[in-house]
């Protein structure tokens, strides 16, 4: 799963959001790494809807403009949780190898 997709789905975990809310939340959750444009977001949302991972929740008229809200489906939540577990397991491998490598690095440096 690409990072933007991960953060789009993660931004919907606490409930429905409209496009601008998803853009802001994805940027915040990724600590600024993911900066979605409207075109990129709506293309991704269309794809995620076709895949059954998100769905439209409701629409609201604000200042004469329609805001469409999206929500995470149960399939989307399940996939996101699986991806989070996969990333955590991958990070654990590196952390374990990193801590195991440190003592030998010290010995090699002293030699």
Beta strands, then each sheet from edge to edge (+ up, - down):
strand 1: 17-18
strand 2: 54-62
strand 3: 65-72
sheet 1: 1+ 3- 2+
end
